[in-house]
Amino acid sequence: MGKHAHKRVAGTVALALALGTVLAACGDSKDGGSGDDGSKAPEAAANYNGHTAPFEGGKFNPPVTMTTIGCTSDLKYKNGETFENNVALRWAKEKLGIEVKYVWSAPHESGACANKLRLSLSANEPMPDVLHVWANDTASKNLLQNLIDSGQFMDITQAFDQYASGELKRIMQQYPQAWNLVSKNNKRYGLPIMQLAHNTDSLLYIRDDWMKKLNLQPPKTIADLETIMDAFVNQDPDGNGKKDTVGIALSLQNTGNTLNFNNWLADGSWIFGAYGATPAVWTKAKNGGLQYGSVQPEMKPALAKVKEWIEKGYIDKEATLHDVTKASELAVSGKAGILPAPFWGATWPIGDLAKNVPGASMTAYPLPVGPDGKTGHYTLSLATHAFLINKNYKHPDAAFHYFNKLLEFSSGTPGSDMENGFMEGYDYAIVDGKVTKEPDKIPGGPFDVYKATLIPETPNDPSRNIDSFTRLSKLKPGEQPANAVDRGNYDCCKSVVANAMMVYAAKDTAYEDLFIGGATETMRSKGEMLQKLEMDTFTKIIYGRAPLDEFDKFVEKWRTSGGEAVTKEVNDWYKSVGGK
């Protein structure tokens, strides 16, 4: 997700909010390329009512075939079903008239599936009819770009106009930047798949029992926050007579060759945002192009602030070694007084605090503003995977029909046959004439059918939760949610509606990585060196092993050692995809 893939979290809240995935299907076909770009949708016979095969009652009849590949995982099926024979495949055939066939399969988690796909591509083997491809880190974005460059996949521009549902068209009109993931030379080589907007943006959760004990007020500015952290470090808030607490739990663990200031949990991006800085991502420059945040002048005072907080013990000195789990443990074990976390973080991981420290509690607050009134924070890039269609596939309308239906499911489209779920007896049941999703009411227990589809992290309307929680915030006492999405969010997360509204109020101050393409030529040859230069310099500065002015030397060396070339290449890419 964006440059840094966030860790999947377990539990009811994460499943209800994020539709997280356990099985990922990236696809491949037996139809070879023909030499053109496939931009023309196949002509639909007049008696097929605009489709490429007989279509009636919402399904192809007889069923059409759609080949793909399967990236398997340890998904536990029910009723003795398997990866090759399960409810998701049956749903596609019975309800859509699409018979899905796997060309081959390989494990997803080990990377074997992606590696096998790379080998197939290198051997110029024909790709399948459709292909789901992850694009949430550098390696997977490179693979996606290579697939697009292979010439085997369709420019879907015309097919999109012809077959995309009204809902899908509305979403893409609202979030046109998502097309950048699959675009090249102003052509669109697949459907971008987006996650929920601002679903992991941070709030500051602060120990309100410590605040009350030390007579502290909620922070509005960075200066206010420093007053709180100083008290948490130096006034023995846990009352054990030892100086063993830290102000805030942050994960600054290096990922690859960079310090990671941008996280979905224990996030430090807002410190930089308070100074107008955007570390390690490409954002809009004043000239309309893209600029790399880590070399902008706003970084310097932000690095100075991080250095100061480490020196004063506000941030644990081992923060650069802590991943998000280790950092959050400082807070839920009672050793850190503040934890940046998503709006749903009040349930997990912060819900564990009261179990570990009786009487302890945390309350969420908005991110503080900097000395000049600035605020900003990192948000994950929306487009994190893609659905490609082979340019020789005779039934692109089938691929769109499949995609449209998954979108109906994730959106809970009222009146749709997907409003309640995929299949009775799996993800819902009907008891006394009413739909229920209570686990004990579903024979044999529930099974999340979407996880077994070709796109297991289903297509989303990014604003789905924003709209849903906004409606929930306006519910009157005794009033019930009006649709399936609202009911799901209400059942799992009614206690964090106010937190969600705090996040959404700050959504215009969020920054995301706008470069979502594969590695450029100079990135491939010098990117690792440039990242190491950045990590070494920033690490030395925040730990006091180099003066702050070392930042200026770093910027100059970064530019002359390949950074200027990278910047040109990134902007060339940005122009080639339309620069949205």
BAVOZA-117613 format. One record per residue (C-alpha): residue number from 1; x negated, y negated, z. Coordinates in pm, 1 decimal, decimal comma. Layout:
BEGIN
> marnu/X/Y/Z
> NUM/X/Y/Z
...
This chain:
BEGIN
> marnu/X/Y/Z
> 1/0,0/0,0/0,0
> 2/-186,5/-287,6/-123,4
> 3/-555,1/-266,0/-74,4
> 4/-524,7/-91,1/258,0
> 5/-288,3/202,1/280,1
> 6/-104,8/201,8/609,0
> 7/-72,4/514,3/817,3
> 8/259,9/695,5/802,9
> 9/432,5/693,7/1139,7
> 10/645,5/970,3/1280,0
> 11/986,2/947,8/1438,6
> 12/1339,8/832,9/1375,8
> 13/1260,2/464,2/1340,6
> 14/995,3/510,0/1072,9
> 15/1210,8/750,6/873,7
> 16/1517,5/530,6/887,9
> 17/1330,9/212,6/801,7
> 18/1068,9/323,7/554,5
> 19/1199,8/646,9/396,7
> 20/845,5/780,2/453,1
> 21/720,1/1066,3/241,6
> 22/591,7/1412,2/317,4
> 23/589,2/1544,0/-37,9
> 24/446,9/1345,5/-328,3
> 25/513,6/1444,5/-686,7
> 26/289,5/1293,1/-945,4
> 27/379,6/1412,8/-1294,1
> 28/231,3/1543,8/-1622,1
> 29/380,0/1686,1/-1963,6
> 30/332,8/1922,5/-2250,2
> 31/430,3/1664,5/-2512,7
> 32/124,7/1531,8/-2695,9
> 33/65,5/1175,8/-2813,8
> 34/160,4/1057,7/-3160,4
> 35/-59,3/750,7/-3201,0
> 36/193,5/472,1/-3146,0
> 37/266,8/304,6/-2813,1
> 38/609,3/460,6/-2773,4
> 39/770,9/121,8/-2723,5
> 40/1077,8/218,8/-2922,2
> 41/1341,4/412,4/-2732,2
> 42/1464,5/716,5/-2928,1
> 43/1768,6/643,2/-3137,6
> 44/2081,3/763,5/-2957,2
> 45/2337,7/933,6/-3176,1
> 46/2664,3/742,5/-3194,7
> 47/2867,5/1033,0/-3060,3
> 48/2646,4/1048,4/-2749,8
> 49/2771,9/707,9/-2627,3
> 50/2427,5/551,2/-2619,6
> 51/2248,9/859,0/-2480,0
> 52/1999,8/1091,5/-2647,7
> 53/2207,2/1402,1/-2569,5
> 54/2569,3/1480,8/-2482,4
> 55/2653,9/1292,0/-2164,3
> 56/2983,0/1293,0/-1978,2
> 57/3100,5/1259,9/-1620,9
> 58/2767,8/1115,3/-1509,0
> 59/2558,7/1407,4/-1632,4
> 60/2398,1/1557,5/-1939,7
> 61/2594,6/1858,1/-2061,5
> 62/2428,7/2088,3/-2143,6
> 63/2136,9/1994,6/-1915,4
> 64/1822,8/1842,7/-2068,1
> 65/1475,7/1946,9/-1956,1
> 66/1229,0/1710,7/-1786,0
> 67/876,4/1836,5/-1719,5
> 68/641,3/1703,1/-1454,3
> 69/373,0/1820,5/-1212,6
> 70/409,9/1874,7/-840,1
> 71/183,8/1749,9/-565,0
> 72/285,0/1980,8/-282,6
> 73/267,5/1939,4/93,0
> 74/377,4/2123,7/405,2
> 75/740,3/2013,3/370,8
> 76/962,2/2257,6/559,9
> 77/1262,2/2360,9/349,1
> 78/1580,9/2516,7/484,4
> 79/1792,3/2813,1/377,5
> 80/1484,9/2999,0/249,9
> 81/1422,6/2745,1/-24,8
> 82/1081,7/2670,7/-175,7
> 83/901,1/2405,1/-374,9
> 84/1007,1/2574,1/-700,3
> 85/1366,0/2646,7/-588,2
> 86/1532,9/2392,0/-364,3
> 87/1824,7/2156,6/-314,8
> 88/1656,7/1859,4/-488,5
> 89/1607,0/2058,9/-808,6
> 90/1961,7/2192,6/-782,5
> 91/2096,9/1841,4/-725,3
> 92/1924,2/1715,2/-1041,0
> 93/2062,6/1998,5/-1253,5
> 94/2414,0/2015,1/-1110,5
> 95/2486,1/1646,8/-1061,4
> 96/2267,8/1478,2/-1325,9
> 97/2235,3/1748,3/-1589,2
> 98/1854,7/1735,2/-1567,9
> 99/1655,7/2056,0/-1532,5
> 100/1319,3/1972,0/-1377,3
> 101/1033,2/2204,5/-1464,2
> 102/686,4/2190,2/-1309,1
> 103/395,4/2234,7/-1548,4
> 104/166,0/2299,9/-1256,2
> 105/133,9/2211,1/-887,6
> 106/-148,1/2146,7/-641,5
> 107/-176,8/2020,2/-281,0
> 108/-130,8/1645,9/-235,2
> 109/-298,4/1584,6/102,6
> 110/-633,4/1737,7/6,7
> 111/-654,0/1526,5/-307,7
> 112/-647,9/1841,7/-520,4
> 113/-343,8/1725,9/-716,2
> 114/-494,4/1390,2/-811,5
> 115/-825,4/1558,2/-899,3
> 116/-653,0/1811,4/-1123,7
> 117/-467,3/1530,4/-1296,0
> 118/-795,8/1344,3/-1353,9
> 119/-946,6/1657,9/-1508,1
> 120/-644,0/1702,4/-1734,1
> 121/-675,0/1343,6/-1843,8
> 122/-1049,7/1373,9/-1907,6
> 123/-985,1/1680,6/-2121,8
> 124/-725,2/1484,4/-2318,1
> 125/-462,7/1741,3/-2232,6
> 126/-101,6/1645,8/-2310,9
> 127/85,1/1484,6/-2023,4
> 128/431,2/1593,4/-1900,4
> 129/757,2/1414,3/-1970,9
> 130/744,7/1209,7/-1651,5
> 131/478,6/1141,2/-1394,8
> 132/496,1/994,8/-1043,9
> 133/164,9/829,1/-953,2
> 134/54,2/678,9/-625,1
> 135/-120,4/340,7/-649,0
> 136/-188,9/242,4/-289,1
> 137/-568,8/241,0/-285,6
> 138/-855,0/180,7/-527,5
> 139/-888,7/543,2/-640,6
> 140/-518,8/589,1/-714,2
> 141/-495,4/252,1/-891,9
> 142/-789,0/353,9/-1109,2
> 143/-610,3/679,5/-1194,9
> 144/-293,3/491,9/-1284,7
> 145/-490,2/257,5/-1508,9
> 146/-660,5/551,3/-1679,3
> 147/-323,2/711,7/-1745,1
> 148/-194,7/390,7/-1900,7
> 149/-513,0/358,6/-2109,5
> 150/-472,7/716,7/-2235,8
> 151/-207,3/606,2/-2483,8
> 152/21,7/894,1/-2386,1
> 153/284,7/690,2/-2204,0
> 154/571,0/476,1/-2323,4
> 155/596,3/100,2/-2325,3
> 156/934,4/107,2/-2152,2
> 157/1036,7/-251,0/-2231,3
> 158/1313,4/-153,1/-2473,3
> 159/1416,7/157,3/-2279,9
> 160/1446,4/-52,2/-1963,0
> 161/1684,5/-292,6/-2132,1
> 162/1887,4/-0,1/-2261,4
> 163/1893,3/243,6/-1968,2
> 164/1809,0/65,3/-1640,6
> 165/2103,9/23,3/-1406,6
> 166/2234,6/-321,4/-1324,0
> 167/2092,2/-281,8/-973,2
> 168/1744,9/-197,1/-1102,1
> 169/1751,9/-492,4/-1342,2
> 170/1855,9/-725,2/-1061,2
> 171/1572,0/-606,5/-838,5
> 172/1308,4/-642,8/-1108,5
> 173/1435,5/-989,5/-1188,9
> 174/1399,2/-1081,3/-821,5
> 175/1049,7/-926,7/-790,7
> 176/889,4/-963,9/-1135,8
> 177/537,6/-949,9/-989,1
> 178/586,0/-575,0/-937,9
> 179/555,6/-526,5/-1314,5
> 180/186,1/-620,5/-1280,6
> 181/114,5/-271,0/-1150,0
> 182/208,2/-105,0/-1479,5
> 183/148,9/-382,9/-1732,8
> 184/-122,6/-425,5/-1992,0
> 185/-133,7/-679,0/-2273,6
> 186/219,6/-786,0/-2181,8
> 187/356,7/-433,8/-2227,7
> 188/513,3/-229,9/-1948,1
> 189/398,2/129,1/-1925,2
> 190/617,3/255,4/-1642,8
> 191/856,2/169,3/-1364,2
> 192/691,2/18,4/-1055,3
> 193/819,0/161,5/-728,0
> 194/841,6/-83,0/-440,5
> 195/853,4/-50,4/-65,5
> 196/1059,6/-255,1/177,4
> 197/946,2/-615,9/201,8
> 198/790,3/-732,0/528,9
> 199/861,3/-398,0/694,1
> 200/520,9/-391,1/866,6
> 201/454,3/-764,8/914,7
> 202/337,6/-840,0/1266,7
> 203/484,9/-1002,5/1572,0
> 204/291,8/-1043,9/1897,6
> 205/415,1/-812,3/2170,6
> 206/308,5/-953,7/2507,0
> 207/325,9/-802,7/2855,6
> 208/608,3/-1008,3/3002,3
> 209/556,7/-856,2/3348,5
> 210/200,4/-993,9/3344,5
> 211/329,4/-1325,8/3210,1
> 212/574,1/-1352,3/3498,1
> 213/315,3/-1249,1/3757,9
> 214/65,0/-1509,5/3635,5
> 215/328,8/-1780,1/3573,1
> 216/253,3/-1807,0/3200,5
> 217/469,4/-1942,8/2920,6
> 218/523,2/-1787,4/2574,0
> 219/267,3/-1906,2/2316,9
> 220/348,2/-2139,5/2030,6
> 221/-9,9/-2225,3/1929,3
> 222/-346,8/-2054,0/1918,6
> 223/-446,2/-2268,8/2217,7
> 224/-143,4/-2142,8/2413,2
> 225/-239,5/-1785,9/2328,1
> 226/-594,6/-1843,3/2451,9
> 227/-456,2/-1955,8/2788,4
> 228/-260,9/-1631,1/2813,9
> 229/-551,7/-1409,6/2706,1
> 230/-789,7/-1580,9/2946,6
> 231/-552,1/-1507,4/3233,3
> 232/-506,6/-1147,3/3120,4
> 233/-884,0/-1098,2/3119,9
> 234/-984,7/-1291,9/3430,4
> 235/-691,1/-1289,0/3675,5
> 236/-654,7/-914,2/3733,9
> 237/-302,2/-882,3/3589,4
> 238/-278,5/-509,2/3667,4
> 239/-375,7/-572,3/4029,9
> 240/-636,0/-297,4/4056,7
> 241/-912,3/-530,3/4174,8
> 242/-1123,7/-463,5/3866,0
> 243/-1204,9/-673,0/3559,9
> 244/-1101,8/-400,8/3316,5
> 245/-831,8/-555,1/3098,5
> 246/-853,0/-718,2/2756,5
> 247/-640,0/-992,2/2613,4
> 248/-533,6/-838,4/2282,8
> 249/-563,5/-500,3/2112,4
> 250/-693,7/-533,4/1754,8
> 251/-821,1/-286,2/1498,7
> 252/-1106,7/-432,6/1296,4
> 253/-1240,4/-93,0/1191,7
> 254/-1429,5/-101,3/865,0
> 255/-1259,0/80,6/581,3
> 256/-1506,8/183,0/317,5
> 257/-1747,7/-109,8/314,5
> 258/-1531,8/-390,3/455,3
> 259/-1410,4/-503,1/796,0
> 260/-1036,5/-455,5/799,1
> 261/-868,1/-769,0/931,4
> 262/-540,8/-677,3/756,2
> 263/-340,1/-400,9/922,7
> 264/16,4/-282,5/974,4
> 265/-55,8/-232,6/1347,5
> 266/-304,6/-407,5/1576,6
> 267/-335,9/-658,1/1291,7
> 268/-579,4/-950,9/1300,5
> 269/-479,7/-1128,3/979,0
> 270/-271,9/-1392,4/1158,7
> 271/-585,7/-1527,7/1330,5
> 272/-722,3/-1610,5/986,9
> 273/-383,1/-1729,4/868,0
> 274/-381,9/-1987,9/1146,3
> 275/-674,5/-2150,4/963,2
> 276/-536,5/-2101,5/612,6
> 277/-764,8/-1805,5/541,5
> 278/-673,9/-1482,3/359,7
> 279/-953,4/-1227,4/411,1
> 280/-1030,1/-947,7/163,0
> 281/-738,2/-1013,0/-74,9
> 282/-678,8/-1201,3/-397,6
> 283/-429,9/-1487,3/-366,8
> 284/-308,4/-1774,3/-584,1
> 285/-562,3/-2053,7/-643,3
> 286/-465,3/-2415,8/-704,5
> 287/-537,6/-2369,4/-1076,2
> 288/-276,6/-2093,7/-1099,9
> 289/-530,6/-1812,8/-1118,9
> 290/-648,5/-1577,2/-845,7
> 291/-918,7/-1637,4/-586,3
> 292/-1087,8/-1400,9/-342,3
> 293/-995,5/-1498,0/11,6
> 294/-1313,5/-1385,6/188,0
> 295/-1529,4/-1650,4/17,6
> 296/-1300,0/-1948,4/73,2
> 297/-1410,4/-2219,7/321,7
> 298/-1114,2/-2155,2/553,4
> 299/-1277,6/-1826,3/653,0
> 300/-1556,8/-2000,9/843,1
> 301/-1357,5/-2144,7/1136,9
> 302/-1152,6/-1824,5/1155,8
> 303/-1467,1/-1611,3/1190,4
> 304/-1588,7/-1853,0/1457,2
> 305/-1266,3/-1796,8/1650,1
> 306/-1295,6/-1418,2/1633,0
> 307/-1657,1/-1447,6/1756,0
> 308/-1544,3/-1665,2/2047,3
> 309/-1269,0/-1423,1/2147,3
> 310/-1505,1/-1125,2/2144,1
> 311/-1757,9/-1313,8/2356,7
> 312/-1490,0/-1405,6/2611,5
> 313/-1354,1/-1052,5/2628,3
> 314/-1018,9/-1142,3/2477,0
> 315/-1087,7/-884,8/2201,9
> 316/-1245,5/-551,1/2295,3
> 317/-1609,2/-542,3/2189,3
> 318/-1548,8/-208,8/2016,8
> 319/-1264,2/-340,7/1800,6
> 320/-1464,8/-274,3/1483,5
> 321/-1471,4/94,6/1581,9
> 322/-1102,9/117,6/1669,1
> 323/-849,2/240,4/1415,9
> 324/-488,7/132,3/1465,0
> 325/-409,4/431,8/1687,2
> 326/-703,0/370,7/1919,8
> 327/-626,6/-0,9/1937,3
> 328/-259,6/54,6/2018,4
> 329/-358,0/297,7/2292,5
> 330/-525,1/7,8/2474,3
> 331/-186,8/-160,7/2493,9
> 332/38,4/136,4/2571,1
> 333/-206,0/261,0/2836,9
> 334/-179,6/-74,9/3014,8
> 335/-529,1/-208,4/2943,1
> 336/-443,7/-474,1/2681,2
> 337/-183,5/-743,3/2733,5
> 338/-97,8/-813,6/2369,7
> 339/-40,9/-591,9/2065,9
> 340/42,8/-716,0/1714,3
> 341/302,8/-476,5/1574,2
> 342/599,9/-460,3/1333,2
> 343/949,6/-556,2/1444,0
> 344/1032,7/-189,6/1502,5
> 345/716,2/-145,1/1710,5
> 346/920,8/-206,2/2024,8
> 347/1045,8/151,8/1986,9
> 348/714,8/303,6/1877,4
> 349/438,8/278,5/1985,7
> 350/531,5/20,9/2250,9
> 351/810,3/240,3/2380,9
> 352/537,6/459,9/2530,8
> 353/415,5/178,8/2759,3
> 354/692,6/220,5/3017,3
> 355/624,5/594,9/3027,8
> 356/256,4/538,0/3099,3
> 357/283,9/234,0/3326,7
> 358/606,5/224,9/3532,5
> 359/755,4/-122,8/3542,7
> 360/552,8/-249,3/3246,1
> 361/724,3/-408,4/2947,2
> 362/642,2/-607,1/2635,8
> 363/845,4/-871,9/2453,3
> 364/797,5/-977,0/2090,8
> 365/709,0/-1336,9/1999,0
> 366/646,6/-1514,8/1666,8
> 367/287,8/-1556,6/1548,3
> 368/123,7/-1875,1/1680,1
> 369/20,3/-2170,5/1465,4
> 370/-336,2/-2295,9/1429,3
> 371/-487,8/-2632,7/1521,4
> 372/-352,1/-2794,8/1204,4
> 373/-8,7/-2634,2/1232,9
> 374/-89,6/-2357,2/982,1
> 375/31,0/-2000,5/1010,4
> 376/-6,1/-1700,9/786,5
> 377/-31,8/-1323,9/797,9
> 378/-93,8/-1025,3/573,5
> 379/191,6/-830,3/421,4
> 380/160,9/-508,6/224,4
> 381/186,2/-530,8/-153,3
> 382/532,9/-435,3/-270,7
> 383/446,1/-211,9/-566,6
> 384/260,9/94,2/-439,8
> 385/337,2/367,8/-693,7
> 386/479,0/412,3/-1040,7
> 387/696,5/636,2/-1257,0
> 388/560,3/691,0/-1608,7
> 389/745,8/832,3/-1910,1
> 390/569,9/1017,8/-2189,5
> 391/604,7/827,1/-2517,3
> 392/705,9/1150,3/-2692,7
> 393/973,2/1249,3/-2441,1
> 394/1298,1/1281,8/-2632,7
> 395/1518,1/1186,7/-2337,5
> 396/1387,4/869,8/-2167,8
> 397/1747,8/799,1/-2067,0
> 398/1727,2/1110,7/-1847,1
> 399/1421,0/970,5/-1670,3
> 400/1604,5/642,8/-1609,3
> 401/1920,0/824,7/-1496,3
> 402/1712,2/1013,0/-1236,9
> 403/1541,3/692,4/-1122,1
> 404/1868,2/496,3/-1108,9
> 405/2028,0/761,2/-889,1
> 406/1738,5/759,8/-641,1
> 407/1775,5/384,2/-618,7
> 408/2147,3/426,4/-548,6
> 409/2055,1/660,4/-263,1
> 410/1801,2/429,9/-99,4
> 411/2033,6/130,1/-142,1
> 412/2336,3/313,7/-6,0
> 413/2534,7/170,0/-296,5
> 414/2899,5/147,3/-181,7
> 415/3129,1/371,2/-383,7
> 416/2837,7/565,0/-534,4
> 417/2827,7/942,4/-508,9
> 418/2488,2/881,0/-342,7
> 419/2624,3/654,1/-69,1
> 420/2622,1/926,8/197,3
> 421/2332,3/1135,9/70,7
> 422/2234,4/1402,3/-179,7
> 423/2415,1/1717,0/-73,7
> 424/2664,2/1811,9/194,4
> 425/2511,3/2051,9/443,7
> 426/2162,7/1906,7/395,2
> 427/2147,1/1534,1/472,0
> 428/2509,8/1489,7/579,3
> 429/2817,1/1685,3/681,7
> 430/3190,1/1625,8/671,8
> 431/3361,4/1686,1/1004,3
> 432/3733,9/1625,4/1046,8
> 433/3735,2/1448,4/713,1
> 434/3461,3/1202,9/809,9
> 435/3099,1/1183,2/696,9
> 436/2841,4/1234,8/972,2
> 437/2461,7/1248,9/978,3
> 438/2435,2/1367,0/1337,6
> 439/2174,1/1646,3/1332,7
> 440/2374,1/1889,4/1543,4
> 441/2675,7/1854,3/1314,1
> 442/2482,4/1966,4/1003,8
> 443/2473,6/2348,3/979,0
> 444/2115,7/2468,1/1019,8
> 445/1998,2/2114,6/1093,7
> 446/1930,0/1823,0/858,8
> 447/1693,8/1823,9/561,3
> 448/1581,3/1498,6/400,3
> 449/1645,9/1588,7/38,4
> 450/1473,2/1276,8/-95,5
> 451/1139,5/1415,8/21,6
> 452/1171,8/1699,6/-227,8
> 453/1252,3/1480,1/-528,6
> 454/1004,9/1372,9/-797,2
> 455/971,1/1035,6/-620,4
> 456/964,2/1130,8/-250,7
> 457/915,9/774,1/-132,8
> 458/1225,6/665,5/-315,4
> 459/1262,8/347,0/-521,6
> 460/1369,5/59,9/-298,1
> 461/1528,7/-278,3/-317,8
> 462/1254,6/-462,0/-123,1
> 463/1510,1/-695,9/33,0
> 464/1731,8/-409,4/151,7
> 465/1634,5/-436,0/518,0
> 466/1617,4/-814,3/511,5
> 467/1977,7/-823,8/392,5
> 468/2086,2/-543,8/625,3
> 469/1937,7/-683,2/945,3
> 470/2066,9/-1029,1/857,3
> 471/2418,7/-884,2/840,1
> 472/2363,3/-692,2/1165,2
> 473/2247,7/-1010,0/1340,2
> 474/2589,7/-1161,1/1262,5
> 475/2799,3/-871,3/1393,6
> 476/3048,7/-974,8/1659,3
> 477/3095,3/-768,4/1978,4
> 478/3283,3/-450,6/1894,9
> 479/3240,8/-498,6/1520,2
> 480/3099,8/-202,8/1327,8
> 481/2849,9/-204,0/1036,3
> 482/3019,1/-216,8/698,2
> 483/2805,4/17,8/482,9
> 484/2575,2/317,8/498,0
> 485/2249,8/118,5/507,0
> 486/2374,8/-104,2/787,9
> 487/2504,9/195,6/981,4
> 488/2166,8/366,4/953,7
> 489/1976,4/60,3/1072,0
> 490/2229,0/-0,5/1349,8
> 491/2210,2/356,9/1478,2
> 492/1830,1/365,8/1487,3
> 493/1734,6/8,3/1548,0
> 494/2005,2/-214,9/1693,1
> 495/1768,9/-301,2/1980,8
> 496/1520,0/-466,9/1743,0
> 497/1754,1/-674,0/1526,0
> 498/1632,0/-997,2/1690,7
> 499/1269,9/-893,3/1626,0
> 500/1348,2/-831,5/1259,7
> 501/1496,9/-1177,5/1227,3
> 502/1177,8/-1329,7/1373,0
> 503/972,9/-1151,8/1105,3
> 504/1203,6/-1257,0/824,2
> 505/1197,3/-1617,5/943,4
> 506/820,6/-1613,4/878,7
> 507/826,6/-1426,3/547,2
> 508/731,9/-1733,6/343,3
> 509/400,2/-1758,7/531,3
> 510/298,8/-1400,8/442,7
> 511/22,1/-1336,0/191,5
> 512/-31,5/-1019,6/-11,2
> 513/-304,1/-893,4/-240,2
> 514/-201,3/-1005,3/-588,1
> 515/-468,7/-798,8/-760,9
> 516/-306,0/-456,7/-788,0
> 517/-491,1/-329,4/-1093,5
> 518/-768,7/-73,2/-1121,0
> 519/-1132,4/-162,0/-1053,4
> 520/-1283,8/-399,7/-1307,9
> 521/-1612,8/-329,4/-1485,5
> 522/-1819,9/-533,4/-1238,6
> 523/-1629,6/-389,8/-943,5
> 524/-1733,9/-44,4/-1056,9
> 525/-2100,2/-140,6/-1089,9
> 526/-2140,0/-392,5/-805,0
> 527/-1825,2/-374,5/-593,3
> 528/-1971,9/-149,3/-326,3
> 529/-2272,7/-377,9/-286,8
> 530/-2052,4/-688,3/-262,5
> 531/-1828,6/-525,5/-3,1
> 532/-2127,4/-419,0/207,0
> 533/-2267,0/-772,4/186,3
> 534/-1935,3/-903,4/317,6
> 535/-1908,1/-646,4/595,6
> 536/-2265,9/-693,9/715,5
> 537/-2237,7/-1072,9/718,4
> 538/-1903,2/-1087,6/895,6
> 539/-2007,2/-824,0/1150,7
> 540/-2323,7/-1016,6/1236,5
> 541/-2130,8/-1342,0/1272,2
> 542/-1850,9/-1214,6/1498,4
> 543/-2099,4/-1032,3/1723,3
> 544/-2331,7/-1333,0/1746,3
> 545/-2618,7/-1167,3/1564,8
> 546/-2619,9/-1436,8/1295,3
> 547/-2529,9/-1808,7/1307,5
> 548/-2197,4/-1922,8/1165,3
> 549/-2378,2/-2098,0/877,1
> 550/-2471,7/-1751,6/750,8
> 551/-2124,4/-1757,6/596,9
> 552/-2232,6/-2028,8/347,1
> 553/-2531,8/-1819,9/240,4
> 554/-2306,5/-1518,2/201,2
> 555/-2066,4/-1706,9/-27,4
> 556/-2348,6/-1818,6/-257,0
> 557/-2505,1/-1473,2/-268,3
> 558/-2163,7/-1312,6/-332,4
> 559/-2100,5/-1540,6/-629,1
> 560/-2443,6/-1493,7/-789,4
> 561/-2460,0/-1117,9/-723,9
> 562/-2151,1/-1033,5/-923,0
> 563/-1867,3/-1217,8/-749,8
> 564/-1827,7/-1474,2/-1026,8
> 565/-1804,6/-1195,4/-1285,3
> 566/-1549,0/-1010,4/-1071,5
> 567/-1344,1/-1328,4/-1038,0
> 568/-1339,0/-1374,1/-1415,7
> 569/-1239,1/-1012,1/-1472,1
> 570/-963,1/-1026,4/-1211,9
> 571/-824,0/-1339,1/-1373,6
> 572/-849,1/-1180,5/-1718,5
> 573/-639,9/-892,9/-1580,9
> 574/-394,7/-1139,8/-1425,9
> 575/-346,7/-1312,1/-1760,6
> 576/-305,8/-979,3/-1939,8
> 577/-14,3/-878,5/-1714,7
> 578/160,4/-1211,8/-1742,0
> 579/23,8/-1379,0/-1430,1
> 580/334,0/-1355,0/-1209,9
